[in-house]
Protein backbone atom coordinates (compact mmCIF):
# COMPACT_ATOMS: atom_id res chain seq x y z
CA UNK A 1 0.00 0.00 0.00
CA UNK A 2 2.84 2.40 0.87
CA UNK A 3 4.22 1.78 -2.63
CA UNK A 4 1.51 4.03 -3.92
CA UNK A 5 2.80 7.61 -4.25
CA UNK A 6 -0.65 8.94 -3.46
CA UNK A 7 -0.92 7.06 -0.16
CA UNK A 8 2.55 8.25 0.82
CA UNK A 9 1.60 11.84 0.00
CA UNK A 10 -1.58 11.50 2.01
CA UNK A 11 0.20 10.08 5.05
CA UNK A 12 2.92 12.75 4.91
CA UNK A 13 0.28 15.47 4.71
CA UNK A 14 -1.72 13.99 7.59
CA UNK A 15 1.41 13.80 9.77
CA UNK A 16 2.00 17.50 9.26
CA UNK A 17 -1.70 18.30 9.73
CA UNK A 18 -1.62 16.60 13.13
CA UNK A 19 1.13 18.86 14.48
CA UNK A 20 0.04 21.95 12.49
CA UNK A 21 -3.21 22.14 14.52
CA UNK A 22 -1.78 22.82 17.98
CA UNK A 23 1.38 24.60 16.79
CA UNK A 24 -0.62 26.77 14.39
CA UNK A 25 -2.99 27.65 17.23
CA UNK A 26 -0.05 29.01 19.23
CA UNK A 27 1.07 30.99 16.19
CA UNK A 28 -2.43 32.54 16.01
CA UNK A 29 -2.72 33.13 19.78
CA UNK A 30 0.68 34.76 20.06
CA UNK A 31 0.24 36.68 16.81
CA UNK A 32 3.38 35.09 15.40
CA UNK A 33 2.13 34.82 11.82
CA UNK A 34 4.95 36.88 10.39
CA UNK A 35 7.37 34.95 12.56
CA UNK A 36 6.32 31.77 10.76
CA UNK A 37 6.88 33.49 7.43
CA UNK A 38 10.40 34.65 8.20
CA UNK A 39 11.41 31.22 9.49
CA UNK A 40 9.86 29.50 6.48
CA UNK A 41 11.39 31.87 3.95
CA UNK A 42 14.79 31.42 5.54
CA UNK A 43 14.37 27.72 4.79
CA UNK A 44 15.05 28.43 1.09
CA UNK A 45 18.47 29.64 2.11
CA UNK A 46 18.82 26.32 3.93
CA UNK A 47 17.98 24.45 0.73
CA UNK A 48 20.68 26.34 -1.15
CA UNK A 49 23.25 25.57 1.56
CA UNK A 50 22.28 21.91 1.68
CA UNK A 51 22.69 21.50 -2.06
CA UNK A 52 25.97 23.40 -2.12
CA UNK A 53 27.51 21.35 0.71
CA UNK A 54 25.83 18.06 -0.10
CA UNK A 55 23.85 18.00 3.13
CA UNK A 56 20.42 16.52 3.64
CA UNK A 57 17.74 19.09 2.73
CA UNK A 58 16.16 18.56 6.15
CA UNK A 59 19.41 19.23 8.04
CA UNK A 60 20.14 22.40 6.07
CA UNK A 61 16.66 23.89 6.41
CA UNK A 62 16.46 22.94 10.08
CA UNK A 63 19.76 24.66 10.78
CA UNK A 64 18.84 27.91 9.02
CA UNK A 65 15.27 27.90 10.39
CA UNK A 66 16.62 27.43 13.93
CA UNK A 67 19.07 30.31 13.55
CA UNK A 68 16.29 32.51 12.20
CA UNK A 69 13.91 31.48 14.99
CA UNK A 70 16.46 32.30 17.68
CA UNK A 71 17.40 35.64 16.08
CA UNK A 72 13.76 36.68 15.78
CA UNK A 73 12.98 35.55 19.35
CA UNK A 74 15.90 37.61 20.64
CA UNK A 75 14.67 40.66 18.72
CA UNK A 76 11.14 40.20 20.06
CA UNK A 77 12.45 40.05 23.63
CA UNK A 78 14.26 43.33 23.08
CA UNK A 79 11.01 44.92 21.99
CA UNK A 80 11.96 45.99 18.47
CA UNK A 81 9.23 47.31 16.17
CA UNK A 82 8.17 43.84 15.25
CA UNK A 83 6.29 44.06 11.97
CA UNK A 84 9.07 46.03 10.28
CA UNK A 85 11.90 43.86 11.58
CA UNK A 86 10.09 40.66 10.65
CA UNK A 87 9.13 42.02 7.25
CA UNK A 88 12.76 42.87 6.55
CA UNK A 89 14.02 39.49 7.80
CA UNK A 90 11.38 37.39 6.04
CA UNK A 91 11.84 38.90 2.64
CA UNK A 92 15.60 39.31 2.77
CA UNK A 93 15.91 35.66 3.80
CA UNK A 94 13.83 34.68 0.79
CA UNK A 95 15.83 36.95 -1.52
CA UNK A 96 19.20 35.69 -0.29
CA UNK A 97 17.92 32.13 -0.54
CA UNK A 98 16.84 32.60 -4.16
CA UNK A 99 20.13 34.28 -5.07
CA UNK A 100 22.12 31.53 -3.35
CA UNK A 101 20.14 28.78 -5.05
CA UNK A 102 20.87 30.27 -8.47
CA UNK A 103 24.54 29.34 -7.91
CA UNK A 104 23.61 25.67 -7.59
CA UNK A 105 22.82 24.52 -11.14
CA UNK A 106 21.13 21.28 -10.07
CA UNK A 107 18.70 23.17 -7.86
CA UNK A 108 17.56 25.72 -10.41
CA UNK A 109 15.32 23.22 -12.13
CA UNK A 110 13.78 22.17 -8.81
CA UNK A 111 13.21 25.65 -7.46
CA UNK A 112 9.46 25.36 -7.76
CA UNK A 113 9.39 22.21 -5.67
CA UNK A 114 11.12 24.00 -2.79
CA UNK A 115 8.92 27.06 -3.02
CA UNK A 116 5.63 25.20 -3.31
CA UNK A 117 6.51 21.68 -2.19
CA UNK A 118 6.31 18.43 -4.07
CA UNK A 119 4.22 16.16 -1.92
CA UNK A 120 3.63 13.62 -4.68
CA UNK A 121 7.34 12.67 -4.78
CA UNK A 122 7.61 12.00 -1.03
CA UNK A 123 9.54 8.76 -0.42
CA UNK A 124 9.54 6.28 2.46
CA UNK A 125 12.50 8.01 4.13
CA UNK A 126 10.71 11.38 3.98
CA UNK A 127 7.55 9.83 5.35
CA UNK A 128 9.35 8.25 8.29
CA UNK A 129 11.18 11.47 9.13
CA UNK A 130 8.00 13.56 8.90
CA UNK A 131 6.09 11.29 11.28
CA UNK A 132 8.93 11.00 13.79
CA UNK A 133 9.40 14.78 13.75
CA UNK A 134 5.68 15.51 13.96
CA UNK A 135 5.13 13.14 16.88
CA UNK A 136 8.20 14.55 18.64
CA UNK A 137 6.98 18.15 18.37
CA UNK A 138 3.46 17.11 19.35
CA UNK A 139 4.87 15.31 22.38
CA UNK A 140 6.80 18.41 23.48
CA UNK A 141 3.72 20.60 23.03
CA UNK A 142 1.60 18.22 25.11
CA UNK A 143 4.27 17.92 27.79
CA UNK A 144 4.54 21.71 28.20
CA UNK A 145 0.89 22.45 27.33
CA UNK A 146 -0.24 24.05 30.61
CA UNK A 147 2.88 26.19 30.89
CA UNK A 148 2.86 27.25 27.23
CA UNK A 149 -0.78 28.21 27.51
CA UNK A 150 -0.33 30.23 30.72
CA UNK A 151 2.69 32.06 29.30
CA UNK A 152 0.73 32.82 26.13
CA UNK A 153 -2.26 34.15 28.06
CA UNK A 154 -0.38 36.45 30.42
CA UNK A 155 3.33 36.58 31.21
CA UNK A 156 2.87 38.10 34.68
CA UNK A 157 0.50 35.31 35.72
CA UNK A 158 2.96 32.77 34.30
CA UNK A 159 5.90 34.24 36.21
CA UNK A 160 3.90 34.29 39.42
CA UNK A 161 3.38 30.54 38.94
CA UNK A 162 7.12 29.98 38.53
CA UNK A 163 7.01 29.67 34.73
CA UNK A 164 9.73 31.30 32.65
CA UNK A 165 7.92 32.92 29.68
CA UNK A 166 11.17 33.34 27.71
CA UNK A 167 11.90 29.64 27.90
CA UNK A 168 8.39 28.76 26.71
CA UNK A 169 8.71 31.26 23.86
CA UNK A 170 12.04 29.75 22.81
CA UNK A 171 10.53 26.26 22.93
CA UNK A 172 7.75 27.31 20.57
CA UNK A 173 10.25 28.94 18.22
CA UNK A 174 12.29 25.73 18.05
CA UNK A 175 9.13 23.66 17.48
CA UNK A 176 8.24 26.02 14.66
CA UNK A 177 11.68 25.66 13.07
CA UNK A 178 11.43 21.86 13.22
CA UNK A 179 7.99 21.84 11.58
CA UNK A 180 9.17 24.27 8.89
CA UNK A 181 12.07 21.94 8.07
CA UNK A 182 9.73 18.94 7.94
CA UNK A 183 7.27 20.73 5.67
CA UNK A 184 9.62 22.01 3.00
CA UNK A 185 9.34 18.89 0.83
CA UNK A 186 5.61 18.57 1.32
CA UNK A 187 4.19 22.06 1.16
CA UNK A 188 7.13 24.29 0.27
CA UNK A 189 8.67 27.37 1.78
CA UNK A 190 6.05 29.87 0.64
CA UNK A 191 2.99 28.04 1.95
CA UNK A 192 4.21 26.56 5.26
CA UNK A 193 2.88 29.36 7.41
CA UNK A 194 -0.46 29.15 5.57
CA UNK A 195 -0.69 25.51 6.61
CA UNK A 196 -0.12 26.59 10.23
CA UNK A 197 -2.33 29.66 10.35
CA UNK A 198 -5.31 29.02 8.08
CA UNK A 199 -6.69 25.85 9.75
CA UNK A 200 -6.15 27.34 13.23
CA UNK A 201 -7.90 30.57 12.24
CA UNK A 202 -10.80 28.54 10.83
CA UNK A 203 -10.98 26.48 14.03
CA UNK A 204 -11.27 29.60 16.22
CA UNK A 205 -14.91 30.15 15.23
CA UNK A 206 -16.48 27.21 17.01
CA UNK A 207 -14.00 26.51 19.81
CA UNK A 208 -14.82 27.39 23.44
CA UNK A 209 -11.42 26.27 24.79
CA UNK A 210 -7.82 26.24 23.54
CA UNK A 211 -7.75 22.44 23.41
CA UNK A 212 -10.84 22.27 21.21
CA UNK A 213 -9.38 24.90 18.90
CA UNK A 214 -6.12 22.93 18.55
CA UNK A 215 -7.97 19.65 17.90
CA UNK A 216 -10.36 21.25 15.40
CA UNK A 217 -7.40 22.88 13.64
CA UNK A 218 -5.75 19.47 13.19
CA UNK A 219 -9.04 18.09 11.87
CA UNK A 220 -9.46 20.94 9.38
CA UNK A 221 -5.82 20.64 8.30
CA UNK A 222 -6.28 16.88 7.81
CA UNK A 223 -9.44 17.35 5.74
CA UNK A 224 -7.66 20.01 3.68
CA UNK A 225 -4.82 17.58 2.96
CA UNK A 226 -7.26 14.88 1.83
CA UNK A 227 -9.49 17.10 -0.30
CA UNK A 228 -6.53 19.06 -1.66
CA UNK A 229 -4.74 15.90 -2.76
CA UNK A 230 -7.90 14.48 -4.32
CA UNK A 231 -8.46 17.66 -6.27
CA UNK A 232 -4.82 17.62 -7.30
CA UNK A 233 -5.25 14.04 -8.56
CA UNK A 234 -8.49 14.60 -10.44
CA UNK A 235 -8.12 18.18 -11.65
CA UNK A 236 -4.35 18.05 -12.10
CA UNK A 237 -3.82 21.09 -9.88
CA UNK A 238 -0.55 21.63 -7.92
CA UNK A 239 -0.81 19.68 -4.64
CA UNK A 240 0.55 22.11 -2.03
CA UNK A 241 -1.46 25.14 -3.18
CA UNK A 242 -4.59 22.94 -3.52
CA UNK A 243 -4.29 21.91 0.14
CA UNK A 244 -3.96 25.52 1.28
CA UNK A 245 -6.83 26.56 -1.00
CA UNK A 246 -9.14 23.97 0.61
CA UNK A 247 -8.10 25.19 4.08
CA UNK A 248 -8.90 28.75 2.99
CA UNK A 249 -12.38 27.63 1.92
CA UNK A 250 -12.87 26.10 5.39
CA UNK A 251 -11.83 29.45 6.86
CA UNK A 252 -14.44 31.20 4.70
CA UNK A 253 -17.14 28.78 5.84
CA UNK A 254 -16.14 29.25 9.48
CA UNK A 255 -17.12 32.92 9.23
CA UNK A 256 -20.76 31.86 8.94
CA UNK A 257 -20.51 30.18 12.36
CA UNK A 258 -18.30 32.79 13.96
CA UNK A 259 -19.04 33.75 17.53
CA UNK A 260 -17.18 35.65 20.20
CA UNK B 1 1.80 46.24 63.27
CA UNK B 2 -1.92 45.91 62.68
CA UNK B 3 -4.37 44.83 65.32
CA UNK B 4 -4.75 41.06 65.42
CA UNK B 5 -7.97 39.70 64.00
CA UNK B 6 -7.48 36.21 65.35
CA UNK B 7 -5.49 35.14 68.38
CA UNK B 8 -2.36 33.04 68.11
CA UNK B 9 -0.58 31.99 64.94
CA UNK B 10 2.87 32.82 63.73
CA UNK B 11 3.08 36.59 63.39
CA UNK B 12 6.47 36.57 61.65
CA UNK B 13 6.20 38.87 58.60
CA UNK B 14 5.22 37.03 55.41
CA UNK B 15 7.66 39.14 53.43
CA UNK B 16 10.37 41.34 54.79
CA UNK B 17 12.42 43.60 52.54
CA UNK B 18 15.32 45.74 53.65
CA UNK B 19 16.96 48.64 51.93
CA UNK B 20 15.71 47.79 48.43
CA UNK B 21 17.14 49.67 45.49
CA UNK B 22 15.75 48.89 42.06
CA UNK B 23 16.90 50.19 38.69
CA UNK B 24 14.80 50.46 35.56
CA UNK B 25 15.63 47.34 33.52
CA UNK B 26 18.40 48.00 31.02
CA UNK B 27 19.37 51.38 32.48
CA UNK B 28 20.92 53.10 35.47
CA UNK B 29 17.76 55.06 36.35
CA UNK B 30 16.79 54.53 39.93
CA UNK B 31 13.15 53.54 40.35
CA UNK B 32 13.21 52.84 44.06
CA UNK B 33 15.85 53.71 46.63
CA UNK B 34 16.41 52.38 50.16
CA UNK B 35 12.92 51.04 50.63
CA UNK B 36 12.06 48.95 53.68
CA UNK B 37 8.89 46.92 53.56
CA UNK B 38 7.17 44.22 55.50
CA UNK B 39 3.74 42.69 55.68
CA UNK B 40 2.39 40.67 58.60
CA UNK B 41 -0.14 37.84 58.41
CA UNK B 42 -3.71 39.11 57.90
CA UNK B 43 -2.61 42.68 57.42
CA UNK B 44 -4.02 44.86 54.62
CA UNK B 45 -1.31 47.16 53.27
CA UNK B 46 -1.92 49.64 50.49
CA UNK B 47 0.80 51.27 48.46
CA UNK B 48 -0.18 54.64 47.00
CA UNK B 49 1.84 57.06 44.93
CA UNK B 50 1.76 59.00 41.69
CA UNK B 51 2.45 57.39 38.31
CA UNK B 52 6.06 56.35 37.94
CA UNK B 53 6.60 56.34 41.71
CA UNK B 54 7.78 52.70 41.64
CA UNK B 55 4.63 51.06 43.04
CA UNK B 56 4.51 48.26 40.51
CA UNK B 57 8.28 47.79 40.60
CA UNK B 58 8.08 47.27 44.36
CA UNK B 59 5.39 44.63 43.91
CA UNK B 60 7.27 42.89 41.12
CA UNK B 61 10.46 42.87 43.20
CA UNK B 62 8.60 41.40 46.19
CA UNK B 63 7.23 38.68 43.89
CA UNK B 64 10.77 37.97 42.71
CA UNK B 65 10.08 39.09 39.13
CA UNK B 66 12.61 41.88 39.21
CA UNK B 67 16.31 41.99 39.96
CA UNK B 68 17.50 44.03 42.93
CA UNK B 69 20.35 46.50 42.58
CA UNK B 70 20.71 46.43 46.35
CA UNK B 71 19.01 45.19 49.50
CA UNK B 72 17.46 41.86 50.40
CA UNK B 73 14.07 40.24 50.55
CA UNK B 74 13.20 37.35 52.83
CA UNK B 75 10.00 35.40 52.38
CA UNK B 76 8.51 33.11 54.98
CA UNK B 77 8.92 29.46 53.94
CA UNK B 78 5.16 28.85 54.04
CA UNK B 79 4.40 31.94 51.92
CA UNK B 80 1.73 31.24 49.28
CA UNK B 81 0.92 34.21 47.07
CA UNK B 82 -2.30 34.76 45.13
CA UNK B 83 -1.58 37.39 42.50
CA UNK B 84 -3.75 39.71 40.41
CA UNK B 85 -1.47 41.56 37.98
CA UNK B 86 -2.04 45.03 36.59
CA UNK B 87 -4.01 45.42 33.36
CA UNK B 88 -4.61 41.82 32.37
CA UNK B 89 -5.87 41.78 28.81
CA UNK B 90 -7.01 38.58 27.20
CA UNK B 91 -6.39 38.39 23.48
CA UNK B 92 -9.58 37.60 21.58
CA UNK B 93 -7.56 35.15 19.46
CA UNK B 94 -7.50 32.74 22.42
CA UNK B 95 -10.78 31.00 23.23
CA UNK B 96 -10.85 30.69 27.01
CA UNK B 97 -13.72 29.96 29.33
CA UNK B 98 -13.70 31.07 32.97
CA UNK B 99 -13.54 27.41 34.03
CA UNK B 100 -10.55 26.62 31.82
CA UNK B 101 -8.78 29.79 32.98
CA UNK B 102 -8.95 28.66 36.61
CA UNK B 103 -7.09 25.47 35.66
CA UNK B 104 -4.02 27.36 34.40
CA UNK B 105 -1.33 26.43 35.07
CA UNK B 106 -2.43 23.98 37.79
CA UNK B 107 -5.56 21.96 37.17
CA UNK B 108 -8.28 22.32 39.79
CA UNK B 109 -11.45 20.33 40.42
CA UNK B 110 -14.91 21.64 39.50
CA UNK B 111 -15.68 21.92 43.23
CA UNK B 112 -12.63 24.11 43.88
CA UNK B 113 -13.46 26.29 40.88
CA UNK B 114 -17.04 26.69 41.99
CA UNK B 115 -15.99 27.48 45.57
CA UNK B 116 -13.62 30.34 44.68
CA UNK B 117 -16.07 31.77 42.14
CA UNK B 118 -18.82 31.70 44.76
CA UNK B 119 -16.57 33.49 47.24
CA UNK B 120 -16.07 36.37 44.82
CA UNK B 121 -19.73 36.35 43.74
CA UNK B 122 -19.38 35.08 40.17
CA UNK B 123 -20.30 31.40 40.46
CA UNK B 124 -22.26 30.28 37.40
CA UNK B 125 -20.04 32.08 34.89
CA UNK B 126 -17.86 28.97 34.32
CA UNK B 127 -18.87 28.48 30.68
CA UNK B 128 -18.52 32.16 29.71
CA UNK B 129 -15.64 33.39 27.57
CA UNK B 130 -13.21 35.68 29.45
CA UNK B 131 -13.44 38.26 26.68
CA UNK B 132 -17.22 38.50 27.11
CA UNK B 133 -17.17 39.37 30.81
CA UNK B 134 -17.80 42.88 32.08
CA UNK B 135 -14.89 44.68 33.76
CA UNK B 136 -16.24 43.96 37.23
CA UNK B 137 -16.89 40.28 36.50
CA UNK B 138 -13.42 39.86 35.03
CA UNK B 139 -11.71 41.39 38.09
CA UNK B 140 -13.73 39.04 40.33
CA UNK B 141 -12.67 36.06 38.22
CA UNK B 142 -9.03 37.16 38.54
CA UNK B 143 -9.46 37.47 42.29
CA UNK B 144 -11.12 34.03 42.39
CA UNK B 145 -8.15 32.56 40.52
CA UNK B 146 -5.78 34.19 43.01
CA UNK B 147 -7.70 32.51 45.85
CA UNK B 148 -7.02 28.99 44.54
CA UNK B 149 -4.38 26.95 46.38
CA UNK B 150 -5.07 28.61 49.73
CA UNK B 151 -2.87 31.75 49.64
CA UNK B 152 -1.79 33.51 52.82
CA UNK B 153 -0.95 36.68 50.89
CA UNK B 154 -2.99 38.30 48.13
CA UNK B 155 -1.12 40.74 45.92
CA UNK B 156 -3.43 43.01 43.93
CA UNK B 157 -1.82 45.48 41.52
CA UNK B 158 -4.34 48.18 40.62
CA UNK B 159 -7.20 45.68 40.80
CA UNK B 160 -9.97 48.17 40.09
CA UNK B 161 -8.74 49.64 36.85
CA UNK B 162 -11.59 50.04 34.40
CA UNK B 163 -14.31 49.75 37.05
CA UNK B 164 -16.89 52.46 37.76
CA UNK B 165 -17.20 53.97 41.25
CA UNK B 166 -19.85 51.60 42.63
CA UNK B 167 -17.80 48.74 41.19
CA UNK B 168 -14.67 49.98 42.94
CA UNK B 169 -16.39 50.30 46.31
CA UNK B 170 -17.93 46.84 45.93
CA UNK B 171 -14.57 45.35 44.97
CA UNK B 172 -12.75 46.68 48.03
CA UNK B 173 -15.59 45.53 50.25
CA UNK B 174 -15.14 42.08 48.72
CA UNK B 175 -11.41 42.19 49.43
CA UNK B 176 -12.11 42.97 53.09
CA UNK B 177 -14.61 40.11 53.25
CA UNK B 178 -12.13 37.70 51.70
CA UNK B 179 -9.47 38.72 54.19
CA UNK B 180 -11.89 38.17 57.05
CA UNK B 181 -12.94 34.74 55.78
CA UNK B 182 -9.58 33.37 54.65
CA UNK B 183 -7.22 35.22 56.97
CA UNK B 184 -4.97 36.06 54.03
CA UNK B 185 -2.93 39.24 54.19
CA UNK B 186 -3.51 41.69 51.33
CA UNK B 187 -0.99 43.91 49.57
CA UNK B 188 -2.65 46.37 47.20
CA UNK B 189 -1.36 48.97 44.83
CA UNK B 190 -3.92 51.59 44.11
CA UNK B 191 -4.94 54.82 42.53
CA UNK B 192 -8.24 54.96 44.34
CA UNK B 193 -6.59 56.67 47.26
CA UNK B 194 -9.39 57.50 49.61
CA UNK B 195 -11.63 54.49 49.11
CA UNK B 196 -8.81 52.01 49.36
CA UNK B 197 -7.14 53.68 52.29
CA UNK B 198 -10.27 53.22 54.33
CA UNK B 199 -10.02 49.45 53.95
CA UNK B 200 -6.33 49.35 54.90
CA UNK B 201 -4.53 48.71 58.15
CA UNK B 202 -1.46 50.48 56.89
CA UNK B 203 -0.73 52.79 53.97
CA UNK B 204 2.64 53.31 52.35
CA UNK B 205 3.04 56.45 50.31
CA UNK B 206 5.70 55.94 47.70
CA UNK B 207 7.56 58.28 45.40
CA UNK B 208 10.86 56.65 44.54
CA UNK B 209 11.31 56.18 48.27
CA UNK B 210 8.91 55.81 51.20
CA UNK B 211 7.51 59.32 51.76
CA UNK B 212 5.41 58.37 54.73
CA UNK B 213 3.84 55.32 56.21
CA UNK B 214 1.30 54.41 58.86
CA UNK B 215 -2.39 54.20 59.54
CA UNK B 216 -4.67 55.77 56.93
CA UNK B 217 -5.37 58.68 59.31
CA UNK B 218 -1.70 59.26 59.90
CA UNK B 219 -0.77 59.18 56.22
CA UNK B 220 -3.63 61.32 55.00
CA UNK B 221 -2.69 64.08 57.40
CA UNK B 222 1.06 63.74 56.86
CA UNK B 223 2.61 66.81 55.21
CA UNK B 224 4.61 64.59 52.79
CA UNK B 225 1.46 62.88 51.57
CA UNK B 226 -0.40 66.12 51.17
CA UNK B 227 2.50 67.75 49.38
CA UNK B 228 2.67 64.84 46.99
CA UNK B 229 -1.00 64.76 46.20
CA UNK B 230 -2.14 68.34 46.72
CA UNK B 231 -1.18 69.36 43.21
CA UNK B 232 -2.88 66.34 41.68
CA UNK B 233 -5.89 66.86 43.89
CA UNK B 234 -6.36 70.45 42.78
CA UNK B 235 -6.32 69.37 39.18
CA UNK B 236 -8.43 66.25 39.45
CA UNK B 237 -10.89 66.80 42.22
CA UNK B 238 -14.33 67.24 40.75
CA UNK B 239 -16.67 67.16 43.70
CA UNK B 240 -15.39 68.62 46.91
CA UNK B 241 -12.44 70.63 48.11
CA UNK B 242 -9.32 69.12 49.67
CA UNK B 243 -10.22 70.45 53.09
CA UNK B 244 -13.48 68.58 53.00
CA UNK B 245 -11.68 65.44 51.94
CA UNK B 246 -9.49 65.47 54.99
CA UNK B 247 -12.50 65.97 57.23
CA UNK B 248 -14.31 63.20 55.39
CA UNK B 249 -11.42 60.79 55.92
CA UNK B 250 -11.35 61.55 59.62
CA UNK B 251 -15.07 60.85 59.84
CA UNK B 252 -14.83 57.78 57.65
CA UNK B 253 -12.24 55.95 59.68
CA UNK B 254 -14.76 55.17 62.38
CA UNK B 255 -17.63 54.29 60.11
CA UNK B 256 -17.77 51.04 58.21
CA UNK B 257 -20.49 51.72 55.72
CA UNK B 258 -20.13 53.99 52.77
CA UNK B 259 -22.92 54.75 50.46
CA UNK B 260 -22.41 54.73 46.76
CA UNK B 261 -22.97 58.45 46.64
CA UNK B 262 -20.23 59.23 49.12
CA UNK B 263 -18.02 56.78 47.37
CA UNK B 264 -18.60 58.59 44.12
CA UNK B 265 -17.54 61.81 45.72
CA UNK B 266 -14.63 60.09 47.36
CA UNK B 267 -13.24 58.38 44.35
CA UNK B 268 -10.01 60.02 43.54
CA UNK B 269 -8.29 59.09 40.36
CA UNK B 270 -4.72 60.24 40.38
CA UNK B 271 -4.01 58.52 37.08
Interface residues (C-beta under 8 A of the other chain):
Chain A: X28 X29 X31 X146 X147 X149 X150 X152 X153 X154 X156 X157 X158 X159 X160 X161 X163 X204 X207 X208 X209 X210 X212 X213 X260
Chain B: X63 X65 X81 X83 X85 X86 X88 X90 X91 X92 X93 X94 X95 X96 X97 X100 X101 X104 X105 X106 X107 X127 X129 X131 X132
